[in-house]
């Protein structure tokens, strides 16, 4: 398990790690794009939807919308 320093070192390449894991369909991010797509679809189907972003991650979802 990574501590805060480990996460700091990983932060710059986090999105790249997600992409590689997704492309190779391996843990821990297999299916990540599908899940984001499902979330996006649910949000877009609801008129006047409100989304709470708690500020975790790299803003990938904001980039997708």
PDBQT receptor file of N, H, CA, C and O in Angstrom, charges set to zero:
ATOM      1  N   UNK A   1       0.847  -1.179   0.000  1.00  0.00    +0.000 N 
ATOM      2  CA  UNK A   1       0.000   0.000   0.000  1.00  0.00    +0.000 C 
ATOM      3  C   UNK A   1       0.891   1.240   0.000  1.00  0.00    +0.000 C 
ATOM      4  O   UNK A   1       1.900   1.294   0.703  1.00  0.00    +0.000 OA
ATOM      5  N   UNK A   2       0.507   2.225  -0.792  1.00  0.00    +0.000 N 
ATOM      6  H   UNK A   2      -0.312   2.181  -1.363  1.00  0.00    +0.000 HD
ATOM      7  CA  UNK A   2       1.297   3.451  -0.882  1.00  0.00    +0.000 C 
ATOM      8  C   UNK A   2       0.989   4.411   0.257  1.00  0.00    +0.000 C 
ATOM      9  O   UNK A   2      -0.157   4.547   0.684  1.00  0.00    +0.000 OA
ATOM     10  N   UNK A   3       2.024   5.068   0.735  1.00  0.00    +0.000 N 
ATOM     11  H   UNK A   3       2.955   4.958   0.388  1.00  0.00    +0.000 HD
ATOM     12  CA  UNK A   3       1.810   6.133   1.706  1.00  0.00    +0.000 C 
ATOM     13  C   UNK A   3       1.696   7.445   0.939  1.00  0.00    +0.000 C 
ATOM     14  O   UNK A   3       1.693   7.433  -0.292  1.00  0.00    +0.000 OA
ATOM     15  N   UNK A   4       1.603   8.568   1.632  1.00  0.00    +0.000 N 
ATOM     16  H   UNK A   4       1.605   8.577   2.631  1.00  0.00    +0.000 HD
ATOM     17  CA  UNK A   4       1.407   9.849   0.951  1.00  0.00    +0.000 C 
ATOM     18  C   UNK A   4       2.579  10.195   0.041  1.00  0.00    +0.000 C 
ATOM     19  O   UNK A   4       2.368  10.802  -1.009  1.00  0.00    +0.000 OA
ATOM     20  N   UNK A   5       3.797   9.833   0.403  1.00  0.00    +0.000 N 
ATOM     21  H   UNK A   5       3.968   9.340   1.255  1.00  0.00    +0.000 HD
ATOM     22  CA  UNK A   5       4.949  10.106  -0.460  1.00  0.00    +0.000 C 
ATOM     23  C   UNK A   5       4.883   9.261  -1.731  1.00  0.00    +0.000 C 
ATOM     24  O   UNK A   5       5.213   9.734  -2.819  1.00  0.00    +0.000 OA
ATOM     25  N   UNK A   6       4.460   8.024  -1.587  1.00  0.00    +0.000 N 
ATOM     26  H   UNK A   6       4.192   7.639  -0.704  1.00  0.00    +0.000 HD
ATOM     27  CA  UNK A   6       4.310   7.156  -2.748  1.00  0.00    +0.000 C 
ATOM     28  C   UNK A   6       3.264   7.696  -3.717  1.00  0.00    +0.000 C 
ATOM     29  O   UNK A   6       3.467   7.687  -4.931  1.00  0.00    +0.000 OA
ATOM     30  N   UNK A   7       2.156   8.159  -3.179  1.00  0.00    +0.000 N 
ATOM     31  H   UNK A   7       1.990   8.166  -2.193  1.00  0.00    +0.000 HD
ATOM     32  CA  UNK A   7       1.127   8.745  -4.027  1.00  0.00    +0.000 C 
ATOM     33  C   UNK A   7       1.618  10.024  -4.690  1.00  0.00    +0.000 C 
ATOM     34  O   UNK A   7       1.295  10.279  -5.850  1.00  0.00    +0.000 OA
ATOM     35  N   UNK A   8       2.387  10.825  -3.977  1.00  0.00    +0.000 N 
ATOM     36  H   UNK A   8       2.649  10.617  -3.034  1.00  0.00    +0.000 HD
ATOM     37  CA  UNK A   8       2.957  12.045  -4.563  1.00  0.00    +0.000 C 
ATOM     38  C   UNK A   8       3.844  11.700  -5.754  1.00  0.00    +0.000 C 
ATOM     39  O   UNK A   8       3.799  12.377  -6.781  1.00  0.00    +0.000 OA
ATOM     40  N   UNK A   9       4.649  10.648  -5.619  1.00  0.00    +0.000 N 
ATOM     41  H   UNK A   9       4.686  10.098  -4.785  1.00  0.00    +0.000 HD
ATOM     42  CA  UNK A   9       5.525  10.233  -6.713  1.00  0.00    +0.000 C 
ATOM     43  C   UNK A   9       4.728   9.689  -7.901  1.00  0.00    +0.000 C 
ATOM     44  O   UNK A   9       5.136   9.856  -9.050  1.00  0.00    +0.000 OA
ATOM     45  N   UNK A  10       3.612   9.048  -7.631  1.00  0.00    +0.000 N 
ATOM     46  H   UNK A  10       3.280   8.912  -6.698  1.00  0.00    +0.000 HD
ATOM     47  CA  UNK A  10       2.778   8.444  -8.651  1.00  0.00    +0.000 C 
ATOM     48  C   UNK A  10       1.891   9.482  -9.355  1.00  0.00    +0.000 C 
ATOM     49  O   UNK A  10       1.450   9.251 -10.480  1.00  0.00    +0.000 OA
ATOM     50  N   UNK A  11       1.632  10.601  -8.712  1.00  0.00    +0.000 N 
ATOM     51  H   UNK A  11       1.991  10.789  -7.798  1.00  0.00    +0.000 HD
ATOM     52  CA  UNK A  11       0.642  11.568  -9.174  1.00  0.00    +0.000 C 
ATOM     53  C   UNK A  11       0.872  12.043 -10.608  1.00  0.00    +0.000 C 
ATOM     54  O   UNK A  11      -0.081  12.135 -11.382  1.00  0.00    +0.000 OA
ATOM     55  N   UNK A  12       2.097  12.339 -10.968  1.00  0.00    +0.000 N 
ATOM     56  H   UNK A  12       2.871  12.264 -10.339  1.00  0.00    +0.000 HD
ATOM     57  CA  UNK A  12       2.365  12.861 -12.311  1.00  0.00    +0.000 C 
ATOM     58  C   UNK A  12       2.012  11.873 -13.416  1.00  0.00    +0.000 C 
ATOM     59  O   UNK A  12       1.632  12.280 -14.513  1.00  0.00    +0.000 OA
ATOM     60  N   UNK A  13       2.134  10.596 -13.139  1.00  0.00    +0.000 N 
ATOM     61  H   UNK A  13       2.444  10.265 -12.247  1.00  0.00    +0.000 HD
ATOM     62  CA  UNK A  13       1.862   9.576 -14.143  1.00  0.00    +0.000 C 
ATOM     63  C   UNK A  13       0.597   8.772 -13.863  1.00  0.00    +0.000 C 
ATOM     64  O   UNK A  13       0.369   7.731 -14.478  1.00  0.00    +0.000 OA
ATOM     65  N   UNK A  14      -0.222   9.257 -12.934  1.00  0.00    +0.000 N 
ATOM     66  H   UNK A  14      -0.037  10.103 -12.434  1.00  0.00    +0.000 HD
ATOM     67  CA  UNK A  14      -1.412   8.512 -12.524  1.00  0.00    +0.000 C 
ATOM     68  C   UNK A  14      -2.340   8.236 -13.710  1.00  0.00    +0.000 C 
ATOM     69  O   UNK A  14      -2.742   7.094 -13.932  1.00  0.00    +0.000 OA
ATOM     70  N   UNK A  15      -2.679   9.282 -14.473  1.00  0.00    +0.000 N 
ATOM     71  H   UNK A  15      -2.353  10.210 -14.293  1.00  0.00    +0.000 HD
ATOM     72  CA  UNK A  15      -3.593   9.090 -15.601  1.00  0.00    +0.000 C 
ATOM     73  C   UNK A  15      -3.005   8.133 -16.636  1.00  0.00    +0.000 C 
ATOM     74  O   UNK A  15      -3.738   7.361 -17.254  1.00  0.00    +0.000 OA
ATOM     75  N   UNK A  16      -1.691   8.181 -16.827  1.00  0.00    +0.000 N 
ATOM     76  H   UNK A  16      -1.096   8.808 -16.326  1.00  0.00    +0.000 HD
ATOM     77  CA  UNK A  16      -1.033   7.253 -17.741  1.00  0.00    +0.000 C 
ATOM     78  C   UNK A  16      -1.168   5.819 -17.224  1.00  0.00    +0.000 C 
ATOM     79  O   UNK A  16      -1.432   4.899 -17.998  1.00  0.00    +0.000 OA
ATOM     80  N   UNK A  17      -0.988   5.634 -15.921  1.00  0.00    +0.000 N 
ATOM     81  H   UNK A  17      -0.774   6.382 -15.292  1.00  0.00    +0.000 HD
ATOM     82  CA  UNK A  17      -1.137   4.311 -15.310  1.00  0.00    +0.000 C 
ATOM     83  C   UNK A  17      -2.546   3.774 -15.504  1.00  0.00    +0.000 C 
ATOM     84  O   UNK A  17      -2.739   2.594 -15.797  1.00  0.00    +0.000 OA
ATOM     85  N   UNK A  18      -3.526   4.652 -15.338  1.00  0.00    +0.000 N 
ATOM     86  H   UNK A  18      -3.369   5.610 -15.100  1.00  0.00    +0.000 HD
ATOM     87  CA  UNK A  18      -4.921   4.257 -15.539  1.00  0.00    +0.000 C 
ATOM     88  C   UNK A  18      -5.118   3.806 -16.983  1.00  0.00    +0.000 C 
ATOM     89  O   UNK A  18      -5.738   2.774 -17.235  1.00  0.00    +0.000 OA
ATOM     90  N   UNK A  19      -4.586   4.585 -17.934  1.00  0.00    +0.000 N 
ATOM     91  H   UNK A  19      -4.082   5.424 -17.729  1.00  0.00    +0.000 HD
ATOM     92  CA  UNK A  19      -4.740   4.252 -19.346  1.00  0.00    +0.000 C 
ATOM     93  C   UNK A  19      -4.114   2.927 -19.719  1.00  0.00    +0.000 C 
ATOM     94  O   UNK A  19      -4.721   2.135 -20.440  1.00  0.00    +0.000 OA
ATOM     95  N   UNK A  20      -2.912   2.677 -19.239  1.00  0.00    +0.000 N 
ATOM     96  H   UNK A  20      -2.419   3.320 -18.654  1.00  0.00    +0.000 HD
ATOM     97  CA  UNK A  20      -2.223   1.417 -19.535  1.00  0.00    +0.000 C 
ATOM     98  C   UNK A  20      -2.993   0.243 -18.940  1.00  0.00    +0.000 C 
ATOM     99  O   UNK A  20      -3.193  -0.772 -19.608  1.00  0.00    +0.000 OA
ATOM    100  N   UNK A  21      -3.420   0.376 -17.701  1.00  0.00    +0.000 N 
ATOM    101  H   UNK A  21      -3.257   1.200 -17.159  1.00  0.00    +0.000 HD
ATOM    102  CA  UNK A  21      -4.176  -0.682 -17.039  1.00  0.00    +0.000 C 
ATOM    103  C   UNK A  21      -5.483  -0.946 -17.779  1.00  0.00    +0.000 C 
ATOM    104  O   UNK A  21      -5.874  -2.098 -17.966  1.00  0.00    +0.000 OA
ATOM    105  N   UNK A  22      -6.152   0.116 -18.197  1.00  0.00    +0.000 N 
ATOM    106  H   UNK A  22      -5.834   1.052 -18.046  1.00  0.00    +0.000 HD
ATOM    107  CA  UNK A  22      -7.415   0.000 -18.949  1.00  0.00    +0.000 C 
ATOM    108  C   UNK A  22      -7.179  -0.713 -20.278  1.00  0.00    +0.000 C 
ATOM    109  O   UNK A  22      -7.910  -1.641 -20.624  1.00  0.00    +0.000 OA
ATOM    110  N   UNK A  23      -6.163  -0.283 -21.020  1.00  0.00    +0.000 N 
ATOM    111  H   UNK A  23      -5.569   0.470 -20.739  1.00  0.00    +0.000 HD
ATOM    112  CA  UNK A  23      -5.870  -0.881 -22.326  1.00  0.00    +0.000 C 
ATOM    113  C   UNK A  23      -5.517  -2.357 -22.219  1.00  0.00    +0.000 C 
ATOM    114  O   UNK A  23      -5.875  -3.152 -23.088  1.00  0.00    +0.000 OA
ATOM    115  N   UNK A  24      -4.821  -2.717 -21.160  1.00  0.00    +0.000 N 
ATOM    116  H   UNK A  24      -4.531  -2.070 -20.454  1.00  0.00    +0.000 HD
ATOM    117  CA  UNK A  24      -4.412  -4.107 -20.969  1.00  0.00    +0.000 C 
ATOM    118  C   UNK A  24      -5.439  -4.915 -20.181  1.00  0.00    +0.000 C 
ATOM    119  O   UNK A  24      -5.242  -6.101 -19.913  1.00  0.00    +0.000 OA
ATOM    120  N   UNK A  25      -6.536  -4.255 -19.816  1.00  0.00    +0.000 N 
ATOM    121  H   UNK A  25      -6.696  -3.292 -20.034  1.00  0.00    +0.000 HD
ATOM    122  CA  UNK A  25      -7.631  -4.892 -19.076  1.00  0.00    +0.000 C 
ATOM    123  C   UNK A  25      -7.126  -5.610 -17.830  1.00  0.00    +0.000 C 
ATOM    124  O   UNK A  25      -7.456  -6.768 -17.577  1.00  0.00    +0.000 OA
ATOM    125  N   UNK A  26      -6.314  -4.885 -17.058  1.00  0.00    +0.000 N 
ATOM    126  H   UNK A  26      -6.046  -3.943 -17.263  1.00  0.00    +0.000 HD
ATOM    127  CA  UNK A  26      -5.763  -5.496 -15.844  1.00  0.00    +0.000 C 
ATOM    128  C   UNK A  26      -5.998  -4.599 -14.628  1.00  0.00    +0.000 C 
ATOM    129  O   UNK A  26      -6.245  -3.398 -14.742  1.00  0.00    +0.000 OA
ATOM    130  N   UNK A  27      -5.911  -5.225 -13.482  1.00  0.00    +0.000 N 
ATOM    131  H   UNK A  27      -5.711  -6.200 -13.389  1.00  0.00    +0.000 HD
ATOM    132  CA  UNK A  27      -6.070  -4.565 -12.195  1.00  0.00    +0.000 C 
ATOM    133  C   UNK A  27      -5.067  -3.429 -12.075  1.00  0.00    +0.000 C 
ATOM    134  O   UNK A  27      -3.939  -3.581 -12.545  1.00  0.00    +0.000 OA
ATOM    135  N   UNK A  28      -5.409  -2.325 -11.482  1.00  0.00    +0.000 N 
ATOM    136  H   UNK A  28      -6.325  -2.202 -11.100  1.00  0.00    +0.000 HD
ATOM    137  CA  UNK A  28      -6.656  -2.047 -10.770  1.00  0.00    +0.000 C 
ATOM    138  C   UNK A  28      -7.661  -1.226 -11.566  1.00  0.00    +0.000 C 
ATOM    139  O   UNK A  28      -8.723  -0.891 -11.040  1.00  0.00    +0.000 OA
ATOM    140  N   UNK A  29      -7.361  -0.892 -12.817  1.00  0.00    +0.000 N 
ATOM    141  H   UNK A  29      -6.499  -1.164 -13.245  1.00  0.00    +0.000 HD
ATOM    142  CA  UNK A  29      -8.239   0.030 -13.537  1.00  0.00    +0.000 C 
ATOM    143  C   UNK A  29      -8.950  -0.580 -14.735  1.00  0.00    +0.000 C 
ATOM    144  O   UNK A  29      -9.442   0.159 -15.588  1.00  0.00    +0.000 OA
ATOM    145  N   UNK A  30      -9.020  -1.880 -14.825  1.00  0.00    +0.000 N 
ATOM    146  H   UNK A  30      -8.620  -2.480 -14.132  1.00  0.00    +0.000 HD
ATOM    147  CA  UNK A  30      -9.768  -2.516 -15.905  1.00  0.00    +0.000 C 
ATOM    148  C   UNK A  30     -11.227  -2.073 -15.823  1.00  0.00    +0.000 C 
ATOM    149  O   UNK A  30     -11.847  -2.137 -14.761  1.00  0.00    +0.000 OA
ATOM    150  N   UNK A  31     -11.761  -1.629 -16.945  1.00  0.00    +0.000 N 
ATOM    151  H   UNK A  31     -11.258  -1.577 -17.807  1.00  0.00    +0.000 HD
ATOM    152  CA  UNK A  31     -13.163  -1.198 -16.969  1.00  0.00    +0.000 C 
ATOM    153  C   UNK A  31     -13.382   0.243 -16.567  1.00  0.00    +0.000 C 
ATOM    154  O   UNK A  31     -14.527   0.683 -16.466  1.00  0.00    +0.000 OA
ATOM    155  N   UNK A  32     -12.315   0.989 -16.336  1.00  0.00    +0.000 N 
ATOM    156  H   UNK A  32     -11.385   0.631 -16.418  1.00  0.00    +0.000 HD
ATOM    157  CA  UNK A  32     -12.417   2.373 -15.846  1.00  0.00    +0.000 C 
ATOM    158  C   UNK A  32     -13.200   3.262 -16.811  1.00  0.00    +0.000 C 
ATOM    159  O   UNK A  32     -14.091   3.997 -16.386  1.00  0.00    +0.000 OA
ATOM    160  N   UNK A  33     -12.875   3.203 -18.108  1.00  0.00    +0.000 N 
ATOM    161  H   UNK A  33     -12.151   2.606 -18.453  1.00  0.00    +0.000 HD
ATOM    162  CA  UNK A  33     -13.570   4.045 -19.092  1.00  0.00    +0.000 C 
ATOM    163  C   UNK A  33     -15.042   3.670 -19.188  1.00  0.00    +0.000 C 
ATOM    164  O   UNK A  33     -15.895   4.540 -19.360  1.00  0.00    +0.000 OA
ATOM    165  N   UNK A  34     -15.342   2.389 -19.079  1.00  0.00    +0.000 N 
ATOM    166  H   UNK A  34     -14.648   1.682 -18.939  1.00  0.00    +0.000 HD
ATOM    167  CA  UNK A  34     -16.745   1.961 -19.128  1.00  0.00    +0.000 C 
ATOM    168  C   UNK A  34     -17.525   2.535 -17.965  1.00  0.00    +0.000 C 
ATOM    169  O   UNK A  34     -18.653   2.999 -18.130  1.00  0.00    +0.000 OA
ATOM    170  N   UNK A  35     -16.921   2.502 -16.786  1.00  0.00    +0.000 N 
ATOM    171  H   UNK A  35     -16.005   2.124 -16.652  1.00  0.00    +0.000 HD
ATOM    172  CA  UNK A  35     -17.590   3.051 -15.601  1.00  0.00    +0.000 C 
ATOM    173  C   UNK A  35     -17.801   4.554 -15.753  1.00  0.00    +0.000 C 
ATOM    174  O   UNK A  35     -18.883   5.062 -15.457  1.00  0.00    +0.000 OA
ATOM    175  N   UNK A  36     -16.770   5.271 -16.213  1.00  0.00    +0.000 N 
ATOM    176  H   UNK A  36     -15.891   4.859 -16.453  1.00  0.00    +0.000 HD
ATOM    177  CA  UNK A  36     -16.927   6.713 -16.440  1.00  0.00    +0.000 C 
ATOM    178  C   UNK A  36     -18.027   6.981 -17.456  1.00  0.00    +0.000 C 
ATOM    179  O   UNK A  36     -18.824   7.904 -17.288  1.00  0.00    +0.000 OA
ATOM    180  N   UNK A  37     -18.069   6.170 -18.514  1.00  0.00    +0.000 N 
ATOM    181  H   UNK A  37     -17.422   5.420 -18.651  1.00  0.00    +0.000 HD
ATOM    182  CA  UNK A  37     -19.116   6.321 -19.524  1.00  0.00    +0.000 C 
ATOM    183  C   UNK A  37     -20.502   6.075 -18.945  1.00  0.00    +0.000 C 
ATOM    184  O   UNK A  37     -21.452   6.788 -19.268  1.00  0.00    +0.000 OA
ATOM    185  N   UNK A  38     -20.614   5.072 -18.094  1.00  0.00    +0.000 N 
ATOM    186  H   UNK A  38     -19.842   4.493 -17.831  1.00  0.00    +0.000 HD
ATOM    187  CA  UNK A  38     -21.902   4.782 -17.449  1.00  0.00    +0.000 C 
ATOM    188  C   UNK A  38     -22.342   5.941 -16.556  1.00  0.00    +0.000 C 
ATOM    189  O   UNK A  38     -23.509   6.331 -16.562  1.00  0.00    +0.000 OA
ATOM    190  N   UNK A  39     -21.407   6.482 -15.796  1.00  0.00    +0.000 N 
ATOM    191  H   UNK A  39     -20.459   6.165 -15.791  1.00  0.00    +0.000 HD
ATOM    192  CA  UNK A  39     -21.722   7.620 -14.921  1.00  0.00    +0.000 C 
ATOM    193  C   UNK A  39     -22.154   8.816 -15.757  1.00  0.00    +0.000 C 
ATOM    194  O   UNK A  39     -23.151   9.468 -15.448  1.00  0.00    +0.000 OA
ATOM    195  N   UNK A  40     -21.406   9.103 -16.812  1.00  0.00    +0.000 N 
ATOM    196  H   UNK A  40     -20.595   8.573 -17.063  1.00  0.00    +0.000 HD
ATOM    197  CA  UNK A  40     -21.723  10.224 -17.694  1.00  0.00    +0.000 C 
ATOM    198  C   UNK A  40     -23.121  10.065 -18.291  1.00  0.00    +0.000 C 
ATOM    199  O   UNK A  40     -23.894  11.023 -18.334  1.00  0.00    +0.000 OA
ATOM    200  N   UNK A  41     -23.442   8.859 -18.751  1.00  0.00    +0.000 N 
ATOM    201  H   UNK A  41     -22.814   8.081 -18.716  1.00  0.00    +0.000 HD
ATOM    202  CA  UNK A  41     -24.752   8.588 -19.348  1.00  0.00    +0.000 C 
ATOM    203  C   UNK A  41     -25.874   8.822 -18.337  1.00  0.00    +0.000 C 
ATOM    204  O   UNK A  41     -26.885   9.442 -18.668  1.00  0.00    +0.000 OA
ATOM    205  N   UNK A  42     -25.704   8.335 -17.118  1.00  0.00    +0.000 N 
ATOM    206  H   UNK A  42     -24.882   7.832 -16.850  1.00  0.00    +0.000 HD
ATOM    207  CA  UNK A  42     -26.722   8.519 -16.077  1.00  0.00    +0.000 C 
ATOM    208  C   UNK A  42     -26.948  10.001 -15.802  1.00  0.00    +0.000 C 
ATOM    209  O   UNK A  42     -28.085  10.458 -15.683  1.00  0.00    +0.000 OA
ATOM    210  N   UNK A  43     -25.846  10.744 -15.704  1.00  0.00    +0.000 N 
ATOM    211  H   UNK A  43     -24.923  10.373 -15.801  1.00  0.00    +0.000 HD
ATOM    212  CA  UNK A  43     -25.952  12.176 -15.426  1.00  0.00    +0.000 C 
ATOM    213  C   UNK A  43     -26.659  12.896 -16.566  1.00  0.00    +0.000 C 
ATOM    214  O   UNK A  43     -27.544  13.717 -16.326  1.00  0.00    +0.000 OA
ATOM    215  N   UNK A  44     -26.282  12.602 -17.785  1.00  0.00    +0.000 N 
ATOM    216  H   UNK A  44     -25.563  11.935 -17.980  1.00  0.00    +0.000 HD
ATOM    217  CA  UNK A  44     -26.832  13.306 -18.939  1.00  0.00    +0.000 C 
ATOM    218  C   UNK A  44     -28.299  12.971 -19.191  1.00  0.00    +0.000 C 
ATOM    219  O   UNK A  44     -29.004  13.750 -19.833  1.00  0.00    +0.000 OA
ATOM    220  N   UNK A  45     -28.768  11.836 -18.702  1.00  0.00    +0.000 N 
ATOM    221  H   UNK A  45     -28.195  11.203 -18.181  1.00  0.00    +0.000 HD
ATOM    222  CA  UNK A  45     -30.163  11.444 -18.878  1.00  0.00    +0.000 C 
ATOM    223  C   UNK A  45     -31.095  12.150 -17.902  1.00  0.00    +0.000 C 
ATOM    224  O   UNK A  45     -32.313  12.109 -18.077  1.00  0.00    +0.000 OA
ATOM    225  N   UNK A  46     -30.552  12.792 -16.885  1.00  0.00    +0.000 N 
ATOM    226  H   UNK A  46     -29.563  12.826 -16.743  1.00  0.00    +0.000 HD
ATOM    227  CA  UNK A  46     -31.376  13.436 -15.867  1.00  0.00    +0.000 C 
ATOM    228  C   UNK A  46     -31.372  14.952 -16.080  1.00  0.00    +0.000 C 
ATOM    229  O   UNK A  46     -30.336  15.604 -15.955  1.00  0.00    +0.000 OA
ATOM    230  N   UNK A  47     -32.544  15.499 -16.401  1.00  0.00    +0.000 N 
ATOM    231  H   UNK A  47     -33.386  14.969 -16.502  1.00  0.00    +0.000 HD
ATOM    232  CA  UNK A  47     -32.607  16.954 -16.554  1.00  0.00    +0.000 C 
ATOM    233  C   UNK A  47     -32.213  17.642 -15.238  1.00  0.00    +0.000 C 
ATOM    234  O   UNK A  47     -32.603  17.204 -14.156  1.00  0.00    +0.000 OA
ATOM    235  N   UNK A  48     -31.456  18.693 -15.347  1.00  0.00    +0.000 N 
ATOM    236  H   UNK A  48     -31.139  19.049 -16.226  1.00  0.00    +0.000 HD
ATOM    237  CA  UNK A  48     -31.051  19.481 -14.175  1.00  0.00    +0.000 C 
ATOM    238  C   UNK A  48     -30.273  18.660 -13.146  1.00  0.00    +0.000 C 
ATOM    239  O   UNK A  48     -30.351  18.931 -11.947  1.00  0.00    +0.000 OA
ATOM    240  N   UNK A  49     -29.529  17.663 -13.608  1.00  0.00    +0.000 N 
ATOM    241  H   UNK A  49     -29.466  17.442 -14.581  1.00  0.00    +0.000 HD
ATOM    242  CA  UNK A  49     -28.735  16.833 -12.698  1.00  0.00    +0.000 C 
ATOM    243  C   UNK A  49     -27.703  17.703 -11.984  1.00  0.00    +0.000 C 
ATOM    244  O   UNK A  49     -27.166  18.653 -12.552  1.00  0.00    +0.000 OA
ATOM    245  N   UNK A  50     -27.445  17.359 -10.746  1.00  0.00    +0.000 N 
ATOM    246  H   UNK A  50     -27.882  16.587 -10.284  1.00  0.00    +0.000 HD
ATOM    247  CA  UNK A  50     -26.429  18.039  -9.946  1.00  0.00    +0.000 C 
ATOM    248  C   UNK A  50     -25.390  16.995  -9.561  1.00  0.00    +0.000 C 
ATOM    249  O   UNK A  50     -25.727  15.899  -9.112  1.00  0.00    +0.000 OA
ATOM    250  N   UNK A  51     -24.131  17.348  -9.742  1.00  0.00    +0.000 N 
ATOM    251  H   UNK A  51     -23.858  18.238 -10.106  1.00  0.00    +0.000 HD
ATOM    252  CA  UNK A  51     -23.043  16.419  -9.445  1.00  0.00    +0.000 C 
ATOM    253  C   UNK A  51     -22.149  17.049  -8.387  1.00  0.00    +0.000 C 
ATOM    254  O   UNK A  51     -21.728  18.198  -8.525  1.00  0.00    +0.000 OA
ATOM    255  N   UNK A  52     -21.865  16.309  -7.350  1.00  0.00    +0.000 N 
ATOM    256  H   UNK A  52     -22.207  15.376  -7.237  1.00  0.00    +0.000 HD
ATOM    257  CA  UNK A  52     -20.959  16.743  -6.295  1.00  0.00    +0.000 C 
ATOM    258  C   UNK A  52     -19.590  16.131  -6.554  1.00  0.00    +0.000 C 
ATOM    259  O   UNK A  52     -19.441  14.909  -6.556  1.00  0.00    +0.000 OA
ATOM    260  N   UNK A  53     -18.612  16.964  -6.768  1.00  0.00    +0.000 N 
ATOM    261  H   UNK A  53     -18.734  17.956  -6.766  1.00  0.00    +0.000 HD
ATOM    262  CA  UNK A  53     -17.233  16.506  -6.961  1.00  0.00    +0.000 C 
ATOM    263  C   UNK A  53     -16.493  16.768  -5.664  1.00  0.00    +0.000 C 
ATOM    264  O   UNK A  53     -16.347  17.919  -5.252  1.00  0.00    +0.000 OA
ATOM    265  N   UNK A  54     -16.028  15.720  -5.023  1.00  0.00    +0.000 N 
ATOM    266  H   UNK A  54     -16.146  14.785  -5.358  1.00  0.00    +0.000 HD
ATOM    267  CA  UNK A  54     -15.354  15.855  -3.740  1.00  0.00    +0.000 C 
ATOM    268  C   UNK A  54     -13.884  16.209  -3.875  1.00  0.00    +0.000 C 
ATOM    269  O   UNK A  54     -13.195  16.390  -2.871  1.00  0.00    +0.000 OA
ATOM    270  N   UNK A  55     -13.399  16.309  -5.099  1.00  0.00    +0.000 N 
ATOM    271  H   UNK A  55     -13.958  16.162  -5.915  1.00  0.00    +0.000 HD
ATOM    272  CA  UNK A  55     -12.024  16.728  -5.308  1.00  0.00    +0.000 C 
ATOM    273  C   UNK A  55     -10.998  15.617  -5.250  1.00  0.00    +0.000 C 
ATOM    274  O   UNK A  55      -9.810  15.886  -5.072  1.00  0.00    +0.000 OA
ATOM    275  N   UNK A  56     -11.426  14.381  -5.395  1.00  0.00    +0.000 N 
ATOM    276  H   UNK A  56     -12.391  14.162  -5.539  1.00  0.00    +0.000 HD
ATOM    277  CA  UNK A  56     -10.488  13.272  -5.429  1.00  0.00    +0.000 C 
ATOM    278  C   UNK A  56     -10.045  13.030  -6.862  1.00  0.00    +0.000 C 
ATOM    279  O   UNK A  56     -10.815  13.259  -7.795  1.00  0.00    +0.000 OA
ATOM    280  N   UNK A  57      -8.847  12.584  -7.044  1.00  0.00    +0.000 N 
ATOM    281  H   UNK A  57      -8.221  12.399  -6.287  1.00  0.00    +0.000 HD
ATOM    282  CA  UNK A  57      -8.370  12.222  -8.375  1.00  0.00    +0.000 C 
ATOM    283  C   UNK A  57      -7.764  13.397  -9.124  1.00  0.00    +0.000 C 
ATOM    284  O   UNK A  57      -7.378  14.407  -8.536  1.00  0.00    +0.000 OA
ATOM    285  N   UNK A  58      -7.692  13.234 -10.448  1.00  0.00    +0.000 N 
ATOM    286  H   UNK A  58      -8.005  12.413 -10.926  1.00  0.00    +0.000 HD
ATOM    287  CA  UNK A  58      -6.968  14.189 -11.281  1.00  0.00    +0.000 C 
ATOM    288  C   UNK A  58      -7.882  15.057 -12.139  1.00  0.00    +0.000 C 
ATOM    289  O   UNK A  58      -7.394  15.791 -12.999  1.00  0.00    +0.000 OA
ATOM    290  N   UNK A  59      -9.162  14.992 -11.932  1.00  0.00    +0.000 N 
ATOM    291  H   UNK A  59      -9.558  14.396 -11.234  1.00  0.00    +0.000 HD
ATOM    292  CA  UNK A  59     -10.080  15.795 -12.731  1.00  0.00    +0.000 C 
ATOM    293  C   UNK A  59     -10.458  15.158 -14.049  1.00  0.00    +0.000 C 
ATOM    294  O   UNK A  59     -10.985  15.836 -14.931  1.00  0.00    +0.000 OA
ATOM    295  N   UNK A  60     -10.206  13.886 -14.204  1.00  0.00    +0.000 N 
ATOM    296  H   UNK A  60      -9.778  13.335 -13.488  1.00  0.00    +0.000 HD
ATOM    297  CA  UNK A  60     -10.499  13.188 -15.448  1.00  0.00    +0.000 C 
ATOM    298  C   UNK A  60     -11.962  13.339 -15.831  1.00  0.00    +0.000 C 
ATOM    299  O   UNK A  60     -12.279  13.562 -17.000  1.00  0.00    +0.000 OA
ATOM    300  N   UNK A  61     -12.848  13.220 -14.865  1.00  0.00    +0.000 N 
ATOM    301  H   UNK A  61     -12.591  13.039 -13.916  1.00  0.00    +0.000 HD
ATOM    302  CA  UNK A  61     -14.263  13.299 -15.182  1.00  0.00    +0.000 C 
ATOM    303  C   UNK A  61     -14.629  14.696 -15.671  1.00  0.00    +0.000 C 
ATOM    304  O   UNK A  61     -15.441  14.843 -16.584  1.00  0.00    +0.000 OA
ATOM    305  N   UNK A  62     -14.045  15.700 -15.077  1.00  0.00    +0.000 N 
ATOM    306  H   UNK A  62     -13.385  15.581 -14.335  1.00  0.00    +0.000 HD
ATOM    307  CA  UNK A  62     -14.304  17.069 -15.536  1.00  0.00    +0.000 C 
ATOM    308  C   UNK A  62     -13.828  17.235 -16.977  1.00  0.00    +0.000 C 
ATOM    309  O   UNK A  62     -14.467  17.934 -17.765  1.00  0.00    +0.000 OA
ATOM    310  N   UNK A  63     -12.728  16.608 -17.320  1.00  0.00    +0.000 N 
ATOM    311  H   UNK A  63     -12.209  16.041 -16.681  1.00  0.00    +0.000 HD
ATOM    312  CA  UNK A  63     -12.202  16.687 -18.676  1.00  0.00    +0.000 C 
ATOM    313  C   UNK A  63     -13.148  15.991 -19.647  1.00  0.00    +0.000 C 
ATOM    314  O   UNK A  63     -13.280  16.408 -20.797  1.00  0.00    +0.000 OA
ATOM    315  N   UNK A  64     -13.809  14.926 -19.181  1.00  0.00    +0.000 N 
ATOM    316  H   UNK A  64     -13.702  14.587 -18.246  1.00  0.00    +0.000 HD
ATOM    317  CA  UNK A  64     -14.694  14.167 -20.057  1.00  0.00    +0.000 C 
ATOM    318  C   UNK A  64     -15.984  14.923 -20.337  1.00  0.00    +0.000 C 
ATOM    319  O   UNK A  64     -16.588  14.738 -21.394  1.00  0.00    +0.000 OA
ATOM    320  N   UNK A  65     -16.412  15.761 -19.419  1.00  0.00    +0.000 N 
ATOM    321  H   UNK A  65     -15.921  15.911 -18.561  1.00  0.00    +0.000 HD
ATOM    322  CA  UNK A  65     -17.670  16.487 -19.585  1.00  0.00    +0.000 C 
ATOM    323  C   UNK A  65     -17.385  17.777 -20.178  1.00  0.00    +0.000 C 
ATOM    324  O   UNK A  65     -18.301  18.565 -20.411  1.00  0.00    +0.000 OA
TER     325      UNK A  65
